[in-house]
Amino acid sequence: MSYFAAVLSRTGDRGRGAEAVLEDCESLEDLGDVLRDLDGEVRLLVIEHGDEYAAIVRLDDGDDDPRAFLSDGR
């Protein structure tokens, strides 16, 4: 089943977005590393996996640990 992932970041009043590749990610910490590679005060990773589930991972500037929301799957 395929997935779509995008990273979004905001600094001040400027925002950026790009598609993300998550093939090497196996944990929430790995997803946090993807977000740490971006500049920004607020960084979001949005994941959609087929019709199974959706996830949002947020990392704020100065935070060590990412926070995640995972929708209920089947």
HTML snippet that shows the backbone in 3Dmol.js (N, CA, C, O; Angstrom):
<script src="https://3Dmol.org/build/3Dmol-min.js"></script>
<div id="view" style="width:600px;height:400px;position:relative"></div>
<script>
const pdb = `
ATOM      1  N   MET A   1       0.845  -1.169   0.000  1.00  0.00           N
ATOM      2  CA  MET A   1       0.000   0.000   0.000  1.00  0.00           C
ATOM      3  C   MET A   1       0.892   1.235   0.000  1.00  0.00           C
ATOM      4  O   MET A   1       1.908   1.267   0.695  1.00  0.00           O
ATOM      5  N   SER A   2       0.531   2.222  -0.752  1.00  0.00           N
ATOM      6  CA  SER A   2       1.350   3.419  -0.886  1.00  0.00           C
ATOM      7  C   SER A   2       1.008   4.445   0.191  1.00  0.00           C
ATOM      8  O   SER A   2      -0.045   4.387   0.826  1.00  0.00           O
ATOM      9  N   TYR A   3       1.926   5.377   0.372  1.00  0.00           N
ATOM     10  CA  TYR A   3       1.717   6.449   1.329  1.00  0.00           C
ATOM     11  C   TYR A   3       2.101   7.770   0.676  1.00  0.00           C
ATOM     12  O   TYR A   3       2.795   7.811  -0.340  1.00  0.00           O
ATOM     13  N   PHE A   4       1.623   8.848   1.295  1.00  0.00           N
ATOM     14  CA  PHE A   4       2.027  10.189   0.910  1.00  0.00           C
ATOM     15  C   PHE A   4       2.474  10.893   2.175  1.00  0.00           C
ATOM     16  O   PHE A   4       1.799  10.811   3.201  1.00  0.00           O
ATOM     17  N   ALA A   5       3.601  11.583   2.118  1.00  0.00           N
ATOM     18  CA  ALA A   5       4.095  12.327   3.268  1.00  0.00           C
ATOM     19  C   ALA A   5       4.611  13.682   2.804  1.00  0.00           C
ATOM     20  O   ALA A   5       5.264  13.796   1.767  1.00  0.00           O
ATOM     21  N   ALA A   6       4.306  14.700   3.589  1.00  0.00           N
ATOM     22  CA  ALA A   6       4.776  16.048   3.293  1.00  0.00           C
ATOM     23  C   ALA A   6       5.285  16.686   4.574  1.00  0.00           C
ATOM     24  O   ALA A   6       4.747  16.457   5.657  1.00  0.00           O
ATOM     25  N   VAL A   7       6.330  17.489   4.433  1.00  0.00           N
ATOM     26  CA  VAL A   7       6.847  18.258   5.559  1.00  0.00           C
ATOM     27  C   VAL A   7       6.508  19.723   5.329  1.00  0.00           C
ATOM     28  O   VAL A   7       6.631  20.243   4.220  1.00  0.00           O
ATOM     29  N   LEU A   8       6.082  20.368   6.395  1.00  0.00           N
ATOM     30  CA  LEU A   8       5.709  21.776   6.354  1.00  0.00           C
ATOM     31  C   LEU A   8       6.471  22.479   7.459  1.00  0.00           C
ATOM     32  O   LEU A   8       6.614  21.942   8.557  1.00  0.00           O
ATOM     33  N   SER A   9       6.964  23.681   7.175  1.00  0.00           N
ATOM     34  CA  SER A   9       7.656  24.437   8.213  1.00  0.00           C
ATOM     35  C   SER A   9       7.264  25.904   8.113  1.00  0.00           C
ATOM     36  O   SER A   9       6.906  26.406   7.048  1.00  0.00           O
ATOM     37  N   ARG A  10       7.344  26.578   9.271  1.00  0.00           N
ATOM     38  CA  ARG A  10       7.012  28.001   9.329  1.00  0.00           C
ATOM     39  C   ARG A  10       8.067  28.724  10.158  1.00  0.00           C
ATOM     40  O   ARG A  10       8.441  28.288  11.246  1.00  0.00           O
ATOM     41  N   THR A  11       8.531  29.836   9.613  1.00  0.00           N
ATOM     42  CA  THR A  11       9.416  30.747  10.320  1.00  0.00           C
ATOM     43  C   THR A  11       8.835  32.137  10.150  1.00  0.00           C
ATOM     44  O   THR A  11       8.752  32.658   9.038  1.00  0.00           O
ATOM     45  N   GLY A  12       8.433  32.734  11.270  1.00  0.00           N
ATOM     46  CA  GLY A  12       7.785  34.045  11.180  1.00  0.00           C
ATOM     47  C   GLY A  12       6.509  33.935  10.376  1.00  0.00           C
ATOM     48  O   GLY A  12       5.631  33.140  10.712  1.00  0.00           O
ATOM     49  N   ASP A  13       6.392  34.722   9.317  1.00  0.00           N
ATOM     50  CA  ASP A  13       5.203  34.665   8.471  1.00  0.00           C
ATOM     51  C   ASP A  13       5.447  33.927   7.160  1.00  0.00           C
ATOM     52  O   ASP A  13       4.638  34.013   6.237  1.00  0.00           O
ATOM     53  N   ARG A  14       6.554  33.206   7.076  1.00  0.00           N
ATOM     54  CA  ARG A  14       6.894  32.450   5.863  1.00  0.00           C
ATOM     55  C   ARG A  14       6.735  30.956   6.101  1.00  0.00           C
ATOM     56  O   ARG A  14       7.126  30.444   7.151  1.00  0.00           O
ATOM     57  N   GLY A  15       6.174  30.270   5.146  1.00  0.00           N
ATOM     58  CA  GLY A  15       5.994  28.820   5.240  1.00  0.00           C
ATOM     59  C   GLY A  15       6.597  28.120   4.037  1.00  0.00           C
ATOM     60  O   GLY A  15       6.738  28.704   2.963  1.00  0.00           O
ATOM     61  N   ARG A  16       6.951  26.853   4.236  1.00  0.00           N
ATOM     62  CA  ARG A  16       7.486  26.010   3.156  1.00  0.00           C
ATOM     63  C   ARG A  16       6.864  24.639   3.256  1.00  0.00           C
ATOM     64  O   ARG A  16       6.440  24.214   4.330  1.00  0.00           O
ATOM     65  N   GLY A  17       6.811  23.953   2.142  1.00  0.00           N
ATOM     66  CA  GLY A  17       6.324  22.588   2.120  1.00  0.00           C
ATOM     67  C   GLY A  17       7.031  21.785   1.054  1.00  0.00           C
ATOM     68  O   GLY A  17       7.430  22.321   0.020  1.00  0.00           O
ATOM     69  N   ALA A  18       7.188  20.491   1.308  1.00  0.00           N
ATOM     70  CA  ALA A  18       7.830  19.607   0.339  1.00  0.00           C
ATOM     71  C   ALA A  18       7.400  18.171   0.629  1.00  0.00           C
ATOM     72  O   ALA A  18       7.044  17.835   1.759  1.00  0.00           O
ATOM     73  N   GLU A  19       7.437  17.346  -0.383  1.00  0.00           N
ATOM     74  CA  GLU A  19       7.152  15.928  -0.184  1.00  0.00           C
ATOM     75  C   GLU A  19       8.309  15.287   0.589  1.00  0.00           C
ATOM     76  O   GLU A  19       9.465  15.669   0.408  1.00  0.00           O
ATOM     77  N   ALA A  20       7.998  14.323   1.441  1.00  0.00           N
ATOM     78  CA  ALA A  20       9.011  13.668   2.277  1.00  0.00           C
ATOM     79  C   ALA A  20       9.132  12.193   1.903  1.00  0.00           C
ATOM     80  O   ALA A  20       8.152  11.554   1.519  1.00  0.00           O
ATOM     81  N   VAL A  21      10.338  11.668   2.019  1.00  0.00           N
ATOM     82  CA  VAL A  21      10.603  10.250   1.807  1.00  0.00           C
ATOM     83  C   VAL A  21      10.871   9.633   3.176  1.00  0.00           C
ATOM     84  O   VAL A  21      11.761  10.077   3.902  1.00  0.00           O
ATOM     85  N   LEU A  22      10.092   8.602   3.525  1.00  0.00           N
ATOM     86  CA  LEU A  22      10.171   8.019   4.862  1.00  0.00           C
ATOM     87  C   LEU A  22      10.600   6.561   4.858  1.00  0.00           C
ATOM     88  O   LEU A  22      10.387   5.863   5.850  1.00  0.00           O
ATOM     89  N   GLU A  23      11.185   6.089   3.796  1.00  0.00           N
ATOM     90  CA  GLU A  23      11.516   4.668   3.662  1.00  0.00           C
ATOM     91  C   GLU A  23      12.433   4.162   4.767  1.00  0.00           C
ATOM     92  O   GLU A  23      12.339   2.995   5.147  1.00  0.00           O
ATOM     93  N   ASP A  24      13.318   5.004   5.292  1.00  0.00           N
ATOM     94  CA  ASP A  24      14.261   4.566   6.324  1.00  0.00           C
ATOM     95  C   ASP A  24      13.755   4.817   7.745  1.00  0.00           C
ATOM     96  O   ASP A  24      14.458   4.519   8.711  1.00  0.00           O
ATOM     97  N   CYS A  25      12.554   5.357   7.882  1.00  0.00           N
ATOM     98  CA  CYS A  25      12.004   5.674   9.203  1.00  0.00           C
ATOM     99  C   CYS A  25      11.311   4.455   9.801  1.00  0.00           C
ATOM    100  O   CYS A  25      10.469   3.819   9.168  1.00  0.00           O
ATOM    101  N   GLU A  26      11.693   4.148  11.046  1.00  0.00           N
ATOM    102  CA  GLU A  26      11.092   3.013  11.741  1.00  0.00           C
ATOM    103  C   GLU A  26      10.480   3.391  13.083  1.00  0.00           C
ATOM    104  O   GLU A  26       9.833   2.560  13.721  1.00  0.00           O
ATOM    105  N   SER A  27      10.675   4.642  13.523  1.00  0.00           N
ATOM    106  CA  SER A  27      10.184   5.048  14.833  1.00  0.00           C
ATOM    107  C   SER A  27       9.796   6.525  14.821  1.00  0.00           C
ATOM    108  O   SER A  27      10.065   7.246  13.859  1.00  0.00           O
ATOM    109  N   LEU A  28       9.163   6.958  15.904  1.00  0.00           N
ATOM    110  CA  LEU A  28       8.821   8.371  16.054  1.00  0.00           C
ATOM    111  C   LEU A  28      10.087   9.218  16.095  1.00  0.00           C
ATOM    112  O   LEU A  28      10.104  10.332  15.571  1.00  0.00           O
ATOM    113  N   GLU A  29      11.131   8.709  16.705  1.00  0.00           N
ATOM    114  CA  GLU A  29      12.401   9.438  16.756  1.00  0.00           C
ATOM    115  C   GLU A  29      12.976   9.636  15.342  1.00  0.00           C
ATOM    116  O   GLU A  29      13.532  10.693  15.044  1.00  0.00           O
ATOM    117  N   ASP A  30      12.844   8.630  14.478  1.00  0.00           N
ATOM    118  CA  ASP A  30      13.295   8.771  13.084  1.00  0.00           C
ATOM    119  C   ASP A  30      12.500   9.861  12.371  1.00  0.00           C
ATOM    120  O   ASP A  30      13.062  10.641  11.604  1.00  0.00           O
ATOM    121  N   LEU A  31      11.196   9.913  12.624  1.00  0.00           N
ATOM    122  CA  LEU A  31      10.365  10.961  12.020  1.00  0.00           C
ATOM    123  C   LEU A  31      10.776  12.331  12.556  1.00  0.00           C
ATOM    124  O   LEU A  31      10.782  13.315  11.816  1.00  0.00           O
ATOM    125  N   GLY A  32      11.117  12.391  13.837  1.00  0.00           N
ATOM    126  CA  GLY A  32      11.610  13.639  14.415  1.00  0.00           C
ATOM    127  C   GLY A  32      12.888  14.102  13.740  1.00  0.00           C
ATOM    128  O   GLY A  32      13.084  15.300  13.534  1.00  0.00           O
ATOM    129  N   ASP A  33      13.757  13.162  13.394  1.00  0.00           N
ATOM    130  CA  ASP A  33      14.998  13.510  12.694  1.00  0.00           C
ATOM    131  C   ASP A  33      14.710  14.119  11.329  1.00  0.00           C
ATOM    132  O   ASP A  33      15.410  15.037  10.900  1.00  0.00           O
ATOM    133  N   VAL A  34      13.689  13.619  10.644  1.00  0.00           N
ATOM    134  CA  VAL A  34      13.284  14.206   9.360  1.00  0.00           C
ATOM    135  C   VAL A  34      12.906  15.669   9.574  1.00  0.00           C
ATOM    136  O   VAL A  34      13.277  16.530   8.777  1.00  0.00           O
ATOM    137  N   LEU A  35      12.169  15.949  10.647  1.00  0.00           N
ATOM    138  CA  LEU A  35      11.746  17.319  10.936  1.00  0.00           C
ATOM    139  C   LEU A  35      12.908  18.191  11.392  1.00  0.00           C
ATOM    140  O   LEU A  35      12.944  19.380  11.072  1.00  0.00           O
ATOM    141  N   ARG A  36      13.849  17.633  12.124  1.00  0.00           N
ATOM    142  CA  ARG A  36      15.003  18.413  12.598  1.00  0.00           C
ATOM    143  C   ARG A  36      15.875  18.891  11.444  1.00  0.00           C
ATOM    144  O   ARG A  36      16.612  19.866  11.591  1.00  0.00           O
ATOM    145  N   ASP A  37      15.801  18.223  10.309  1.00  0.00           N
ATOM    146  CA  ASP A  37      16.578  18.635   9.139  1.00  0.00           C
ATOM    147  C   ASP A  37      16.041  19.908   8.500  1.00  0.00           C
ATOM    148  O   ASP A  37      16.695  20.486   7.632  1.00  0.00           O
ATOM    149  N   LEU A  38      14.855  20.354   8.918  1.00  0.00           N
ATOM    150  CA  LEU A  38      14.243  21.571   8.375  1.00  0.00           C
ATOM    151  C   LEU A  38      14.506  22.755   9.285  1.00  0.00           C
ATOM    152  O   LEU A  38      14.602  22.602  10.503  1.00  0.00           O
ATOM    153  N   ASP A  39      14.622  23.926   8.697  1.00  0.00           N
ATOM    154  CA  ASP A  39      14.641  25.158   9.484  1.00  0.00           C
ATOM    155  C   ASP A  39      13.202  25.548   9.745  1.00  0.00           C
ATOM    156  O   ASP A  39      12.338  25.357   8.889  1.00  0.00           O
ATOM    157  N   GLY A  40      12.942  26.084  10.904  1.00  0.00           N
ATOM    158  CA  GLY A  40      11.596  26.573  11.177  1.00  0.00           C
ATOM    159  C   GLY A  40      11.283  26.576  12.649  1.00  0.00           C
ATOM    160  O   GLY A  40      11.859  25.816  13.427  1.00  0.00           O
ATOM    161  N   GLU A  41      10.352  27.449  13.026  1.00  0.00           N
ATOM    162  CA  GLU A  41       9.890  27.527  14.402  1.00  0.00           C
ATOM    163  C   GLU A  41       8.902  26.407  14.692  1.00  0.00           C
ATOM    164  O   GLU A  41       8.895  25.833  15.781  1.00  0.00           O
ATOM    165  N   VAL A  42       8.074  26.106  13.711  1.00  0.00           N
ATOM    166  CA  VAL A  42       7.098  25.020  13.803  1.00  0.00           C
ATOM    167  C   VAL A  42       7.301  24.133  12.585  1.00  0.00           C
ATOM    168  O   VAL A  42       7.365  24.620  11.456  1.00  0.00           O
ATOM    169  N   ARG A  43       7.403  22.814  12.821  1.00  0.00           N
ATOM    170  CA  ARG A  43       7.594  21.862  11.725  1.00  0.00           C
ATOM    171  C   ARG A  43       6.572  20.744  11.864  1.00  0.00           C
ATOM    172  O   ARG A  43       6.390  20.182  12.944  1.00  0.00           O
ATOM    173  N   LEU A  44       5.911  20.429  10.760  1.00  0.00           N
ATOM    174  CA  LEU A  44       4.903  19.379  10.738  1.00  0.00           C
ATOM    175  C   LEU A  44       5.240  18.359   9.669  1.00  0.00           C
ATOM    176  O   LEU A  44       5.729  18.699   8.592  1.00  0.00           O
ATOM    177  N   LEU A  45       4.969  17.104   9.987  1.00  0.00           N
ATOM    178  CA  LEU A  45       5.053  16.019   9.020  1.00  0.00           C
ATOM    179  C   LEU A  45       3.661  15.427   8.922  1.00  0.00           C
ATOM    180  O   LEU A  45       3.103  14.987   9.927  1.00  0.00           O
ATOM    181  N   VAL A  46       3.100  15.410   7.739  1.00  0.00           N
ATOM    182  CA  VAL A  46       1.755  14.890   7.502  1.00  0.00           C
ATOM    183  C   VAL A  46       1.896  13.621   6.681  1.00  0.00           C
ATOM    184  O   VAL A  46       2.524  13.623   5.622  1.00  0.00           O
ATOM    185  N   ILE A  47       1.300  12.521   7.181  1.00  0.00           N
ATOM    186  CA  ILE A  47       1.417  11.223   6.521  1.00  0.00           C
ATOM    187  C   ILE A  47       0.024  10.667   6.270  1.00  0.00           C
ATOM    188  O   ILE A  47      -0.836  10.703   7.149  1.00  0.00           O
ATOM    189  N   GLU A  48      -0.190  10.157   5.072  1.00  0.00           N
ATOM    190  CA  GLU A  48      -1.440   9.470   4.722  1.00  0.00           C
ATOM    191  C   GLU A  48      -1.039   8.141   4.109  1.00  0.00           C
ATOM    192  O   GLU A  48      -0.266   8.098   3.151  1.00  0.00           O
ATOM    193  N   HIS A  49      -1.566   7.057   4.661  1.00  0.00           N
ATOM    194  CA  HIS A  49      -1.206   5.717   4.201  1.00  0.00           C
ATOM    195  C   HIS A  49      -2.452   5.047   3.642  1.00  0.00           C
ATOM    196  O   HIS A  49      -3.268   4.501   4.385  1.00  0.00           O
ATOM    197  N   GLY A  50      -2.582   5.098   2.323  1.00  0.00           N
ATOM    198  CA  GLY A  50      -3.767   4.526   1.683  1.00  0.00           C
ATOM    199  C   GLY A  50      -5.025   5.037   2.349  1.00  0.00           C
ATOM    200  O   GLY A  50      -5.130   6.225   2.655  1.00  0.00           O
ATOM    201  N   ASP A  51      -5.968   4.164   2.572  1.00  0.00           N
ATOM    202  CA  ASP A  51      -7.169   4.522   3.320  1.00  0.00           C
ATOM    203  C   ASP A  51      -7.090   3.987   4.739  1.00  0.00           C
ATOM    204  O   ASP A  51      -8.101   3.940   5.440  1.00  0.00           O
ATOM    205  N   GLU A  52      -5.902   3.585   5.170  1.00  0.00           N
ATOM    206  CA  GLU A  52      -5.716   2.956   6.474  1.00  0.00           C
ATOM    207  C   GLU A  52      -5.650   3.958   7.620  1.00  0.00           C
ATOM    208  O   GLU A  52      -6.381   3.816   8.601  1.00  0.00           O
ATOM    209  N   TYR A  53      -4.789   4.969   7.516  1.00  0.00           N
ATOM    210  CA  TYR A  53      -4.631   5.912   8.613  1.00  0.00           C
ATOM    211  C   TYR A  53      -3.984   7.201   8.127  1.00  0.00           C
ATOM    212  O   TYR A  53      -3.479   7.288   7.008  1.00  0.00           O
ATOM    213  N   ALA A  54      -4.017   8.196   9.002  1.00  0.00           N
ATOM    214  CA  ALA A  54      -3.323   9.460   8.784  1.00  0.00           C
ATOM    215  C   ALA A  54      -2.576   9.794  10.063  1.00  0.00           C
ATOM    216  O   ALA A  54      -2.999   9.417  11.155  1.00  0.00           O
ATOM    217  N   ALA A  55      -1.461  10.505   9.921  1.00  0.00           N
ATOM    218  CA  ALA A  55      -0.667  10.895  11.078  1.00  0.00           C
ATOM    219  C   ALA A  55      -0.150  12.309  10.884  1.00  0.00           C
ATOM    220  O   ALA A  55       0.114  12.744   9.763  1.00  0.00           O
ATOM    221  N   ILE A  56      -0.012  13.017  11.992  1.00  0.00           N
ATOM    222  CA  ILE A  56       0.607  14.336  12.005  1.00  0.00           C
ATOM    223  C   ILE A  56       1.662  14.306  13.106  1.00  0.00           C
ATOM    224  O   ILE A  56       1.371  13.955  14.249  1.00  0.00           O
ATOM    225  N   VAL A  57       2.879  14.675  12.750  1.00  0.00           N
ATOM    226  CA  VAL A  57       3.968  14.747  13.723  1.00  0.00           C
ATOM    227  C   VAL A  57       4.419  16.202  13.765  1.00  0.00           C
ATOM    228  O   VAL A  57       4.694  16.807  12.729  1.00  0.00           O
ATOM    229  N   ARG A  58       4.492  16.762  14.987  1.00  0.00           N
ATOM    230  CA  ARG A  58       4.858  18.170  15.159  1.00  0.00           C
ATOM    231  C   ARG A  58       6.120  18.274  16.005  1.00  0.00           C
ATOM    232  O   ARG A  58       6.293  17.557  16.991  1.00  0.00           O
ATOM    233  N   LEU A  59       6.999  19.190  15.590  1.00  0.00           N
ATOM    234  CA  LEU A  59       8.200  19.491  16.350  1.00  0.00           C
ATOM    235  C   LEU A  59       8.360  21.000  16.371  1.00  0.00           C
ATOM    236  O   LEU A  59       8.538  21.627  15.327  1.00  0.00           O
ATOM    237  N   ASP A  60       8.297  21.586  17.572  1.00  0.00           N
ATOM    238  CA  ASP A  60       8.477  23.030  17.722  1.00  0.00           C
ATOM    239  C   ASP A  60       9.938  23.335  17.988  1.00  0.00           C
ATOM    240  O   ASP A  60      10.660  22.509  18.547  1.00  0.00           O
ATOM    241  N   ASP A  61      10.375  24.526  17.587  1.00  0.00           N
ATOM    242  CA  ASP A  61      11.740  24.966  17.827  1.00  0.00           C
ATOM    243  C   ASP A  61      12.021  24.916  19.329  1.00  0.00           C
ATOM    244  O   ASP A  61      11.246  25.450  20.123  1.00  0.00           O
ATOM    245  N   GLY A  62      13.101  24.291  19.711  1.00  0.00           N
ATOM    246  CA  GLY A  62      13.469  24.184  21.114  1.00  0.00           C
ATOM    247  C   GLY A  62      12.984  22.912  21.783  1.00  0.00           C
ATOM    248  O   GLY A  62      13.440  22.592  22.880  1.00  0.00           O
ATOM    249  N   ASP A  63      12.074  22.177  21.158  1.00  0.00           N
ATOM    250  CA  ASP A  63      11.597  20.911  21.718  1.00  0.00           C
ATOM    251  C   ASP A  63      12.533  19.787  21.298  1.00  0.00           C
ATOM    252  O   ASP A  63      13.023  19.754  20.170  1.00  0.00           O
ATOM    253  N   ASP A  64      12.770  18.870  22.225  1.00  0.00           N
ATOM    254  CA  ASP A  64      13.599  17.707  21.908  1.00  0.00           C
ATOM    255  C   ASP A  64      12.783  16.562  21.332  1.00  0.00           C
ATOM    256  O   ASP A  64      13.264  15.813  20.481  1.00  0.00           O
ATOM    257  N   ASP A  65      11.543  16.428  21.799  1.00  0.00           N
ATOM    258  CA  ASP A  65      10.717  15.288  21.413  1.00  0.00           C
ATOM    259  C   ASP A  65       9.574  15.703  20.493  1.00  0.00           C
ATOM    260  O   ASP A  65       8.853  16.658  20.785  1.00  0.00           O
ATOM    261  N   PRO A  66       9.409  14.991  19.388  1.00  0.00           N
ATOM    262  CA  PRO A  66       8.259  15.259  18.517  1.00  0.00           C
ATOM    263  C   PRO A  66       6.978  14.759  19.171  1.00  0.00           C
ATOM    264  O   PRO A  66       7.006  13.834  19.983  1.00  0.00           O
ATOM    265  N   ARG A  67       5.864  15.371  18.815  1.00  0.00           N
ATOM    266  CA  ARG A  67       4.544  14.940  19.277  1.00  0.00           C
ATOM    267  C   ARG A  67       3.791  14.400  18.069  1.00  0.00           C
ATOM    268  O   ARG A  67       3.905  14.940  16.969  1.00  0.00           O
ATOM    269  N   ALA A  68       3.024  13.340  18.273  1.00  0.00           N
ATOM    270  CA  ALA A  68       2.357  12.695  17.137  1.00  0.00           C
ATOM    271  C   ALA A  68       0.884  12.493  17.410  1.00  0.00           C
ATOM    272  O   ALA A  68       0.478  12.231  18.541  1.00  0.00           O
ATOM    273  N   PHE A  69       0.086  12.617  16.359  1.00  0.00           N
ATOM    274  CA  PHE A  69      -1.316  12.251  16.349  1.00  0.00           C
ATOM    275  C   PHE A  69      -1.465  11.179  15.297  1.00  0.00           C
ATOM    276  O   PHE A  69      -1.037  11.362  14.157  1.00  0.00           O
ATOM    277  N   LEU A  70      -2.064  10.065  15.660  1.00  0.00           N
ATOM    278  CA  LEU A  70      -2.326   8.970  14.728  1.00  0.00           C
ATOM    279  C   LEU A  70      -3.811   8.684  14.744  1.00  0.00           C
ATOM    280  O   LEU A  70      -4.391   8.424  15.798  1.00  0.00           O
ATOM    281  N   SER A  71      -4.426   8.731  13.573  1.00  0.00           N
ATOM    282  CA  SER A  71      -5.851   8.455  13.491  1.00  0.00           C
ATOM    283  C   SER A  71      -6.117   6.984  13.760  1.00  0.00           C
ATOM    284  O   SER A  71      -5.214   6.152  13.674  1.00  0.00           O
ATOM    285  N   ASP A  72      -7.342   6.676  14.081  1.00  0.00           N
ATOM    286  CA  ASP A  72      -7.726   5.278  14.243  1.00  0.00           C
ATOM    287  C   ASP A  72      -7.710   4.588  12.899  1.00  0.00           C
ATOM    288  O   ASP A  72      -8.345   5.040  11.946  1.00  0.00           O
ATOM    289  N   GLY A  73      -6.986   3.502  12.828  1.00  0.00           N
ATOM    290  CA  GLY A  73      -6.991   2.691  11.606  1.00  0.00           C
ATOM    291  C   GLY A  73      -8.148   1.727  11.654  1.00  0.00           C
ATOM    292  O   GLY A  73      -8.987   1.809  12.551  1.00  0.00           O
ATOM    293  N   ARG A  74      -8.209   0.836  10.728  1.00  0.00           N
ATOM    294  CA  ARG A  74      -9.274  -0.172  10.744  1.00  0.00           C
ATOM    295  C   ARG A  74      -9.073  -0.973  11.964  1.00  0.00           C
ATOM    296  O   ARG A  74      -9.838  -1.901  12.227  1.00  0.00           O
TER     297      ARG A  74
END
`;
const viewer = $3Dmol.createViewer("view");
viewer.addModel(pdb, "pdb");
viewer.setStyle({}, {cartoon: {color: "spectrum"}});
viewer.zoomTo();
viewer.render();
</script>
